[in-house]
Amino acid sequence: MSEIITPALVSLDESLGTDKRAVIDALAARVAATGRATDAAALAADAWKREQTDETGLPGGIAIPHAKSAAVREATLAFARLKPGIDFGADDGPADLVFLIAAPDTAAEEHLAVLSQLARSFMREDFTAGLRSAATAEDVVALVTAAVSGAAAPAAAPAAAAAADSAHLIDGRPARIVAVTACATGIAHTFMAADALTAQGGKDGVDLIVEPQGSSGYKALDPKIIEAADAVIFAVDVDVREPQRFAGKPVVRASVKRGIEAPAQLVAEAIAAAKNPNAARVSGSAAAASTATSGAGESYGASIKRALLTGVSYMIPFVAGGGLLIALGFLLGGYTIAFDADKILGASTLWNLGDTSLIVYLGAVLFKIGALSFGFLVPALAGYIAYGMADRPGIAPGFVAGAVAGFMGAGFLGGIVGGLLAGVAARWLNGLDVPRWLRGLMPVVIIPLLGSIFASGLMLLVLGGPIAWLTKALNDWLSGLSGAGVIILGIILGLMMCFDLGGPVNKVAYAFATGNLAAGIAGDERYLQIMAAVMAAGMVPPLAMALASTVIDRKLFTEPERENGKAAWLLGAAFISEGAIPFAAADIFRVIPSMMLGGAVTGALSMAFAVTSKAPHGGVFVFFAIDNFWLWLVAIAAGTVVAAFSVVALKRFARRGSAANEGMSGANAVSPEAVSA
């Protein structure tokens, strides 16, 4: 790797213009003059675009305009020491030390890691003081080279933690906080914010661990550390990768720049959120975690399980949105719209309805949009299973394998197998040590091509047929259930929905119901009965805890729990199990068994009453898509009462074991239903 900075890229005490745009233009011109960029104007435009999105001035007289640009040939730093300084948007005044960080849009990981190491050096006073006192351009190059080589101690290495004062204690111990930092380019602000937060944690005596999500990759926090955390800080300008890992945790959200400039305030806000039962929390499912990048150190079996849960989590919005649109289509156009929609849309338009009424036409429109959304169910499941194993390179081969599974009639099971095959292939290909010239082509050409050939080829040539046969056999078995068999199935589904509130068992039951909902809408009512039973059982936990904490025996619950109970009425009615999470997290061994008992009652009654639901989500608010709606409400009410009185009895008469204070792995997770709420 060539030197990232040379004396020709250094400007000391020269006038580069009167505003930051002029400084950026001048530094971009230096990069192009050294042959490291093909077009100075293009590089300057990319850096200016980033500057307009979020100013790059930092406290202490530093500015780091930066960009990934197709005009850049190799990762480069251009430096200017300005007299006087130029305003780059920092609160404490102009910047006199300006680094232009220029990275190719296909920058190799080692270059990005070098740039990230430099960014961390900005947080060290000895480094910035050296830049201000440097006599020559060669002195600056030497300082920067030492910084990026790791010769200087990184700022992230925390000093011995101070003793925490009472404001930083939770339950008599130092607060435990995890944080994620990420910026648009993943080079500079990401790591500076990480170092600032880490240093602040040491000053405050707080147990604070940061996961910087940079462009050169990231090392995911140990799930045990996340589980033990009291709160999480997201100091990010882009989406957090795999936010489901933090599901249920009190969260403070801020820009990455605020992580650099105000780490003390963020730590204080995170501690306050941890002590506030009504604080905002991370949504999603904690069980649906990890990609190949974040799966370092876990077993292959654990990686597969996490990938499956990731696939289900990302599939749910397609199912929920599509299912509700189909239900609305039925409401407006009647159930025959399922067979008439194509004909109506082919013969009519909004401006020329012909013999079709406006209401029926709109029903056909809604039904068709929902049906098309449902068409993504298996491809999305397979695509995001592959994503869960191999990160972004797995998405394309996974979607293709899912489409092949749908084509062959392999359905939900075929999507799982196809997604796993695509994920394995993409993960292996992504791990190959290839020449640098080929590295940029791997995620956009090579992996999608070879991964699709491998996974989809196996599905078409070998596996699709047997899986399609197995799917048909399962359908035939379900269609043949009657009497006690139907009730037993309802009990099993009810138990699963209430077992772990968004964990793997809950997801299996919900995915089974939603994955076959299309078959139910096509005419197989047994699947519609399964959907109704699953949704009813999932409503029981929040409704039961609301009943117990606000009506039956308020004295058994704390004031925050009673407040949560009031909100849980609405959450339960809307089929959002999140309302039960605070109760389960605080008292797992008495709450969860009670919820399972109520869920089993509801599941059994719903199946016995032959209630059907054409909507996968919405609770009582999709009443128009539920046949035998009043009997369905009876089933929910019966399970709610059983669960509520059970938890009250256990709280009154069952002694709480020492383990009861421990959180459960899934208790802080939002149920899959809540993802789409």
C-alpha positions in Angstrom: 0.0 0.0 0.0 1.5 3.4 -1.0 1.8 6.3 1.5 -1.5 7.8 2.4 -0.1 11.3 2.6 3.0 12.9 1.1 4.5 16.4 1.5 2.9 17.5 -1.7 -0.5 17.0 -0.1 0.3 19.3 2.9 -0.4 23.0 3.1 1.0 24.9 6.0 -0.2 28.4 6.9 -1.3 29.2 3.3 -4.5 31.0 2.3 -6.8 28.5 0.6 -9.8 30.9 0.4 -12.2 32.6 2.6 -14.8 29.8 3.1 -14.9 26.1 3.5 -16.0 25.4 -0.1 -12.8 27.1 -1.3 -10.7 25.1 1.2 -12.3 21.8 0.0 -11.7 22.8 -3.7 -8.1 23.6 -3.0 -7.4 20.4 -1.2 -9.2 18.3 -3.8 -7.0 20.0 -6.4 -3.9 18.9 -4.5 -5.1 15.4 -4.5 -5.7 15.5 -8.3 -2.3 17.2 -8.9 -0.5 14.2 -7.3 -2.3 11.8 -9.6 -4.4 10.3 -6.8 -7.7 11.5 -8.3 -8.8 11.7 -11.9 -11.0 14.8 -11.5 -10.6 17.4 -8.8 -14.0 19.0 -9.4 -15.8 15.6 -9.0 -13.9 14.9 -5.8 -14.7 18.4 -4.4 -18.3 18.0 -5.4 -18.6 14.7 -3.5 -16.9 16.1 -0.4 -19.2 19.2 -0.6 -22.3 17.1 -0.9 -21.2 15.3 2.3 -20.5 18.7 3.9 -24.0 20.0 3.1 -25.5 16.9 4.6 -23.7 17.4 7.9 -21.0 19.9 8.6 -17.6 18.3 9.5 -16.3 20.8 11.9 -15.4 19.3 15.3 -14.5 20.8 18.7 -10.9 21.9 19.1 -10.4 23.6 15.8 -10.6 20.5 13.6 -12.5 19.8 10.4 -12.5 16.6 8.4 -14.4 17.0 5.1 -14.5 13.6 3.5 -16.0 11.5 0.8 -16.0 8.3 -1.1 -15.7 9.2 -4.7 -15.4 7.4 -8.0 -12.8 10.1 -9.0 -10.3 8.9 -6.3 -7.8 6.3 -7.4 -6.3 5.5 -4.0 -7.1 6.4 -0.4 -5.5 9.8 0.3 -5.2 12.5 2.9 -4.7 16.2 2.1 -3.9 18.4 5.1 -4.1 22.2 5.6 -3.1 24.3 8.6 -5.0 27.5 8.2 -4.3 31.0 9.5 -6.8 32.3 10.1 -9.2 29.4 10.6 -12.3 28.8 8.5 -15.8 28.1 9.9 -16.7 24.4 9.3 -19.7 24.5 11.6 -18.2 23.6 15.0 -19.9 25.2 18.0 -16.6 26.4 19.4 -15.4 28.4 16.4 -13.4 28.1 13.2 -11.1 25.2 12.3 -7.4 25.7 11.7 -6.6 22.0 11.1 -8.3 20.6 8.1 -8.0 17.1 6.7 -9.6 16.1 3.4 -10.1 12.4 3.5 -10.6 11.0 0.0 -11.4 7.3 -0.4 -12.3 5.4 -3.6 -15.9 4.3 -3.8 -14.5 0.7 -3.9 -11.9 1.3 -1.2 -10.1 -1.8 0.1 -10.6 -2.6 3.7 -7.0 -2.0 4.7 -7.2 1.6 3.3 -10.4 2.2 5.2 -8.9 0.8 8.4 -5.9 3.2 8.0 -8.2 6.2 7.6 -10.2 5.1 10.6 -7.1 4.9 12.7 -6.2 8.5 11.7 -9.7 9.6 12.7 -9.2 8.2 16.2 -6.0 10.3 16.5 -7.9 13.5 16.2 -9.2 12.9 19.7 -5.7 13.0 21.1 -4.4 16.4 22.2 -0.7 15.5 21.6 -1.5 14.7 18.0 -3.3 18.0 17.2 -0.7 19.9 19.1 2.0 18.3 17.0 0.2 19.3 13.8 0.0 22.9 15.0 3.7 23.1 15.9 5.0 21.2 12.8 7.7 23.2 11.0 7.6 21.4 7.7 5.3 19.3 5.5 7.7 16.4 6.2 7.0 16.8 9.9 3.2 16.5 9.3 3.7 13.4 7.1 5.8 11.8 9.9 3.1 12.6 12.5 0.3 11.2 10.3 2.3 8.1 9.3 3.0 7.3 13.0 -0.7 7.8 13.8 -2.0 5.5 11.1 0.7 2.9 11.7 -0.6 2.4 15.3 2.7 3.7 16.7 0.8 6.1 18.9 -1.6 4.7 21.5 -5.2 4.9 20.3 -7.5 7.2 22.1 -10.0 4.4 22.5 -7.8 2.6 25.1 -9.7 3.7 28.2 -8.0 4.9 31.3 -8.8 3.3 34.6 -12.4 3.8 35.3 -13.3 6.4 37.9 -15.6 5.6 40.8 -19.2 6.1 39.7 -21.2 8.6 41.6 -24.8 8.1 42.6 -26.1 9.6 39.3 -24.3 6.9 37.4 -25.5 4.0 39.5 -28.4 1.6 38.7 -29.5 -0.7 41.5 -26.4 0.2 43.5 -23.9 -0.7 40.7 -22.3 1.3 37.9 -24.6 1.6 34.9 -24.0 -0.8 32.0 -24.4 0.8 28.6 -23.7 -0.3 25.1 -23.4 2.0 22.1 -23.2 1.9 18.3 -21.6 4.6 16.3 -21.9 4.9 12.5 -21.6 7.7 9.9 -22.4 7.9 6.2 -18.8 7.0 5.1 -17.9 4.9 8.1 -14.4 6.3 8.2 -13.9 9.3 10.6 -16.9 10.3 12.7 -17.7 6.7 13.5 -14.5 6.1 15.3 -14.2 9.5 16.9 -17.6 9.1 18.4 -16.7 5.7 19.7 -13.6 7.0 21.3 -15.3 10.0 22.9 -18.1 7.8 24.4 -15.5 5.2 25.6 -13.5 8.0 27.3 -16.6 9.5 28.9 -17.6 6.1 30.3 -14.2 5.9 31.9 -14.6 9.4 33.4 -18.0 8.6 34.8 -17.2 5.2 36.1 -19.8 3.7 33.8 -19.4 0.3 32.1 -19.7 1.5 28.5 -18.8 -0.6 25.5 -19.0 0.7 21.9 -19.5 -1.1 18.6 -18.1 1.2 15.8 -19.8 0.2 12.5 -17.2 1.4 10.0 -16.8 0.9 6.3 -13.9 -1.5 6.9 -16.3 -3.9 8.8 -17.2 -4.2 12.4 -16.9 -6.6 15.3 -20.3 -7.2 16.8 -20.7 -6.9 20.6 -21.0 -10.2 22.5 -24.7 -11.0 22.9 -24.2 -11.5 26.6 -22.9 -8.0 26.9 -26.0 -6.6 25.1 -28.3 -8.7 27.2 -26.7 -7.4 30.5 -26.9 -3.8 29.3 -29.2 -1.3 31.0 -29.5 0.9 27.9 -28.2 1.5 24.5 -26.9 4.6 22.7 -27.3 4.9 18.9 -25.0 7.7 17.8 -25.5 7.2 14.1 -26.3 9.0 10.8 -27.2 5.8 9.0 -29.2 2.7 9.9 -27.8 0.5 12.7 -26.8 -2.9 11.3 -28.8 -5.6 13.0 -30.7 -3.4 15.5 -32.7 -6.5 16.5 -29.8 -7.5 18.7 -30.7 -4.6 21.0 -34.5 -5.2 20.9 -36.4 -4.1 24.0 -33.5 -2.1 25.4 -34.1 1.6 26.5 -32.5 3.6 23.7 -31.1 7.1 23.2 -30.7 8.2 19.6 -28.5 11.0 18.4 -26.3 12.0 15.5 -22.8 10.6 15.3 -21.5 14.2 15.6 -23.3 14.6 19.0 -21.5 11.5 20.1 -18.2 13.4 19.5 -19.3 16.7 20.9 -21.6 15.8 23.8 -20.7 12.3 25.1 -21.4 13.2 28.7 -25.0 14.3 27.9 -25.6 11.0 26.0 -24.4 8.9 28.9 -26.6 10.8 31.3 -29.6 10.4 28.9 -29.0 6.7 28.6 -28.9 6.2 32.4 -32.1 8.2 32.7 -33.7 6.1 30.0 -32.6 2.9 31.8 -34.4 4.1 35.0 -37.6 5.2 33.1 -40.0 2.3 32.4 -41.7 4.4 29.7 -38.6 5.3 27.8 -38.3 4.6 24.1 -37.1 1.1 23.4 -35.4 -0.6 20.4 -38.1 -2.3 18.3 -37.6 -5.6 16.5 -36.8 -9.1 17.7 -33.6 -9.7 19.7 -33.4 -13.2 18.4 -33.2 -12.1 14.8 -29.6 -11.2 14.9 -26.5 -11.6 13.2 -24.9 -11.7 9.9 -21.6 -13.3 8.9 -19.7 -10.2 9.9 -21.2 -10.1 13.3 -21.2 -13.8 13.9 -17.6 -14.2 14.7 -17.1 -16.6 17.5 -20.5 -18.3 17.4 -21.1 -21.9 16.3 -22.4 -22.6 12.8 -25.6 -23.9 14.3 -26.2 -20.7 16.2 -25.4 -18.7 13.0 -28.0 -20.7 11.1 -30.6 -20.1 13.8 -30.0 -16.4 13.8 -30.2 -16.3 10.0 -33.6 -18.1 10.1 -34.9 -15.6 12.6 -33.5 -12.7 10.5 -35.3 -14.0 7.5 -38.6 -14.3 9.3 -38.3 -10.7 10.8 -37.7 -9.1 7.4 -40.5 -11.2 5.8 -43.2 -10.1 8.2 -43.7 -6.5 6.8 -44.5 -8.1 3.3 -47.0 -10.4 5.0 -48.6 -8.0 7.3 -48.9 -5.2 4.8 -50.1 -7.5 2.0 -52.5 -9.3 4.3 -54.2 -6.2 5.5 -54.5 -4.9 1.9 -56.1 -8.2 0.9 -58.5 -7.9 3.8 -59.4 -4.4 2.8 -60.0 -5.6 -0.7 -62.4 -8.2 0.6 -64.2 -5.5 2.7 -64.8 -3.4 -0.3 -65.2 -5.9 -3.1 -66.4 -9.0 -1.4 -64.6 -12.4 -1.2 -65.2 -13.1 -4.9 -62.7 -10.3 -5.6 -60.0 -12.9 -5.2 -61.1 -14.4 -8.5 -62.4 -11.3 -10.2 -59.6 -8.8 -9.5 -57.5 -9.4 -12.7 -60.6 -9.3 -14.9 -61.8 -6.0 -13.3 -58.5 -4.3 -13.5 -58.0 -5.4 -17.1 -61.4 -4.1 -18.2 -61.8 -1.0 -16.1 -59.9 2.1 -15.1 -60.5 4.8 -12.5 -61.8 7.1 -15.3 -63.8 4.4 -17.2 -65.3 2.0 -14.7 -67.8 0.5 -17.2 -70.2 -1.9 -15.4 -68.0 -2.0 -12.2 -68.8 0.2 -9.2 -66.1 2.4 -7.8 -66.1 0.5 -4.4 -65.6 -2.8 -6.1 -62.9 -1.4 -8.4 -61.0 0.0 -5.4 -61.4 -3.4 -3.7 -59.8 -5.0 -6.7 -57.0 -2.5 -6.6 -56.3 -3.1 -2.9 -56.6 -6.9 -3.3 -54.1 -6.9 -6.2 -51.6 -4.8 -4.4 -51.8 -7.1 -1.4 -51.5 -10.2 -3.5 -48.4 -8.8 -5.2 -47.0 -8.0 -1.8 -47.6 -11.6 -0.8 -45.7 -12.7 -3.9 -42.6 -11.5 -2.2 -43.1 -13.7 0.9 -40.9 -16.6 0.0 -38.3 -14.6 -1.9 -38.0 -12.1 0.9 -37.7 -15.0 3.5 -35.0 -16.7 1.5 -33.2 -13.4 0.6 -32.9 -12.3 4.2 -32.0 -15.7 5.5 -29.0 -15.4 3.1 -28.5 -11.9 4.3 -28.4 -13.1 7.9 -25.6 -15.5 7.0 -23.5 -13.5 4.5 -24.6 -9.8 4.9 -25.5 -7.9 1.7 -23.7 -10.2 -0.7 -26.3 -12.9 0.2 -29.4 -10.9 -0.7 -29.4 -11.4 -4.5 -28.7 -15.1 -4.6 -31.2 -15.6 -1.7 -34.0 -13.8 -3.4 -33.4 -15.7 -6.6 -33.4 -19.0 -4.7 -36.7 -18.0 -3.1 -38.3 -17.2 -6.4 -37.2 -20.6 -7.7 -38.8 -22.3 -4.6 -42.0 -20.5 -5.4 -41.9 -21.5 -9.0 -41.5 -25.2 -8.0 -44.2 -25.2 -5.5 -41.8 -25.7 -2.6 -43.3 -22.8 -0.7 -42.3 -21.8 2.8 -40.0 -24.8 3.4 -38.3 -24.3 0.0 -37.6 -20.7 0.8 -35.9 -21.7 4.0 -33.7 -24.3 2.2 -33.0 -22.0 -0.7 -32.0 -19.1 1.6 -29.7 -21.3 3.6 -28.0 -22.6 0.5 -27.6 -19.1 -0.9 -26.2 -17.9 2.5 -23.7 -20.7 2.7 -22.5 -20.0 -0.9 -22.3 -16.2 -0.5 -20.6 -16.5 2.9 -17.9 -18.8 1.5 -17.3 -16.7 -1.6 -17.2 -13.5 0.4 -14.4 -15.1 2.6 -12.1 -15.9 -0.3 -8.8 -14.1 -0.5 -9.0 -12.7 -4.0 -6.7 -10.2 -5.8 -7.3 -6.5 -5.1 -8.5 -5.8 -8.7 -11.2 -8.4 -8.2 -12.3 -7.4 -4.8 -14.6 -4.6 -5.9 -16.4 -7.0 -8.3 -17.1 -9.7 -5.7 -20.2 -8.2 -4.0 -21.8 -6.8 -7.1 -21.0 -9.4 -9.8 -19.2 -12.6 -8.7 -21.1 -13.5 -5.6 -24.6 -12.9 -7.0 -23.7 -14.9 -10.1 -22.0 -17.9 -8.5 -24.3 -17.9 -5.5 -27.4 -17.9 -7.6 -26.0 -20.7 -9.8 -25.2 -22.8 -6.8 -28.4 -22.3 -4.7 -31.0 -22.0 -7.4 -29.3 -24.7 -9.5 -29.6 -27.1 -6.5 -33.2 -26.2 -6.0 -34.1 -26.7 -9.6 -32.2 -29.8 -10.3 -32.2 -31.7 -7.0 -34.1 -30.3 -4.0 -37.1 -28.5 -5.2 -39.1 -31.5 -6.2 -38.8 -33.4 -2.8 -39.5 -30.2 -0.9 -42.6 -29.5 -3.0 -43.8 -33.1 -2.2 -43.2 -32.6 1.5 -45.1 -29.3 1.4 -48.0 -31.0 -0.2 -47.9 -33.8 2.3 -48.0 -31.2 5.2 -51.0 -29.5 3.5 -52.8 -32.7 3.1 -52.2 -33.6 6.8 -53.5 -30.3 8.0 -56.6 -30.5 5.8 -57.3 -33.9 7.3 -57.3 -32.7 10.9 -60.6 -32.8 12.7 -62.1 -32.9 16.1 -59.5 -33.4 18.9 -56.6 -33.0 16.4 -57.7 -29.4 15.6 -57.9 -28.5 19.2 -54.5 -30.0 20.0 -53.0 -28.0 17.2 -54.6 -24.8 18.6 -53.1 -25.6 22.1 -49.6 -26.1 20.6 -49.8 -22.9 18.6 -51.1 -21.0 21.7 -48.2 -22.2 23.8 -45.7 -21.3 21.2 -47.0 -17.8 20.8 -46.7 -17.0 24.5 -43.5 -18.9 25.3 -40.8 -16.3 24.5 -42.5 -13.1 23.4 -40.7 -12.7 20.1 -38.0 -15.3 20.5 -37.4 -18.4 18.2 -40.5 -20.4 19.4 -42.9 -17.5 18.9 -41.4 -16.8 15.5 -41.9 -20.4 14.3 -45.6 -20.4 15.1 -46.2 -16.9 13.6 -44.1 -17.7 10.5 -46.0 -21.0 10.0 -49.3 -19.2 10.0 -48.3 -16.3 7.8 -46.3 -18.4 5.5 -49.4 -20.4 4.5 -51.9 -17.6 4.6 -51.9 -17.2 0.9 -53.0 -20.9 0.6 -55.8 -20.1 3.0 -57.0 -17.1 1.0 -56.9 -19.3 -2.1 -59.5 -21.6 -0.5 -58.0 -23.8 2.3 -59.9 -22.6 5.4 -57.7 -24.7 7.7 -54.9 -22.2 7.2 -57.2 -19.3 7.9 -58.2 -21.0 11.2 -54.5 -21.3 12.1 -54.0 -17.6 11.4 -56.9 -16.7 13.6 -55.7 -18.9 16.5 -52.1 -17.6 16.3 -53.2 -13.9 16.3 -55.7 -14.5 19.1 -53.1 -16.3 21.3 -50.6 -13.5 20.6 -53.0 -10.9 21.9 -53.4 -12.7 25.3 -50.1 -11.7 27.1 -50.6 -7.9 27.0 -54.3 -8.1 27.6 -53.8 -10.4 30.5 -51.2 -8.3 32.1 -53.4 -5.2 31.6 -56.3 -6.9 33.3 -54.2 -8.2 36.2 -52.3 -4.9 36.9 -55.1 -2.4 36.4 -58.3 -4.3 37.5 -57.8 -7.6 39.5 -55.1 -6.7 42.0 -53.2 -3.4 41.5 -51.3 -3.8 44.7 -49.3 -6.7 43.4 -47.7 -4.4 40.8 -45.4 -1.4 40.9 -46.6 2.0 39.8 -44.6 1.8 36.5 -46.1 -1.6 35.9 -49.6 -0.2 36.4 -48.9 2.5 33.9 -47.6 -0.1 31.5 -50.8 -2.0 32.1 -52.9 0.9 30.9 -51.0 1.0 27.6 -51.1 -2.8 27.3 -54.9 -2.7 26.7 -54.5 -1.0 23.4 -51.3 -2.9 22.5 -53.0 -6.2 23.1 -56.1 -5.2 21.2 -53.9 -4.4 18.2 -52.0 -7.7 18.5 -48.7 -6.2 19.7 -47.2 -8.4 22.4 -44.7 -5.7 23.4 -47.1 -4.6 26.1 -46.3 -7.7 28.1 -42.5 -7.4 27.9 -41.9 -5.2 30.9 -43.8 -7.6 33.1 -42.1 -10.7 31.7 -38.7 -9.2 32.0 -39.2 -8.4 35.7 -40.8 -11.7 36.7 -40.2 -14.3 34.1 -41.0 -17.5 36.1 -44.5 -16.4 37.1 -45.5 -14.3 34.1 -44.5 -16.6 31.2 -46.2 -19.8 32.5 -49.4 -17.9 33.1 -49.3 -16.4 29.6 -48.7 -19.8 28.1 -51.7 -21.3 29.9 -54.0 -18.5 28.7 -52.6 -18.7 25.2 -53.3 -22.5 25.1 -56.9 -21.9 26.1 -57.4 -19.2 23.5 -55.7 -21.3 20.7 -57.8 -24.3 21.5 -61.1 -22.4 21.6 -60.3 -20.4 18.4 -59.7 -23.7 16.5 -62.7 -25.4 18.1 -64.9 -22.5 17.0 -63.5 -22.7 13.5 -62.7 -19.0 13.5 -60.9 -17.8 10.3 -58.8 -14.7 9.7 -57.7 -13.5 6.3 -55.5 -10.8 7.9 -52.2 -11.6 9.5 -52.1 -8.7 11.8 -54.2 -5.9 13.4 -56.1 -7.7 16.2 -59.7 -6.4 16.7 -59.1 -3.6 14.2 -59.4 -6.1 11.3 -62.7 -7.4 12.4 -64.0 -7.3 8.9 -61.5 -10.0 7.9 -62.4 -12.4 10.7 -65.3 -14.8 10.3 -67.1 -15.8 13.6 -65.7 -12.6 15.1 -67.7 -12.7 18.3 -66.6 -16.3 19.0 -63.1 -15.2 18.4 -63.5 -12.5 21.0 -64.9 -15.1 23.4 -61.7 -17.2 22.9 -59.5 -14.2 23.5 -61.4 -13.2 26.6 -61.3 -16.7 28.0 -57.5 -16.9 27.6 -57.0 -13.4 29.0 -59.0 -14.2 32.1 -57.2 -17.5 32.7 -53.8 -15.9 32.2 -54.6 -12.9 34.4 -55.9 -14.8 37.3 -53.0 -17.3 37.0 -50.4 -14.6 37.3 -52.2 -13.0 40.2 -52.3 -16.4 42.0 -48.7 -17.0 41.4 -47.7 -13.6 42.6 -49.7 -14.0 45.7 -48.8 -17.6 46.7 -45.7 -18.7 44.8 -42.4 -17.5 46.3 -40.2 -15.8 43.8 -36.9 -17.7 43.3 -33.5 -16.0 43.2 -33.4 -16.4 39.4 -36.6 -14.5 39.0 -34.7 -11.2 38.8 -32.8 -12.4 35.8 -34.0 -11.3 32.3 -34.9 -14.0 29.8 -33.3 -14.1 26.4 -36.4 -13.2 24.6 -38.2 -11.1 27.2 -36.7 -7.9 26.0 -37.6 -8.7 22.4 -40.5 -7.3 20.6 -42.7 -9.9 19.1 -42.7 -10.3 15.3 -46.1 -8.9 15.2 -44.8 -5.6 16.6 -42.3 -5.2 13.9 -45.0 -4.2 11.5 -47.1 -2.2 13.9 
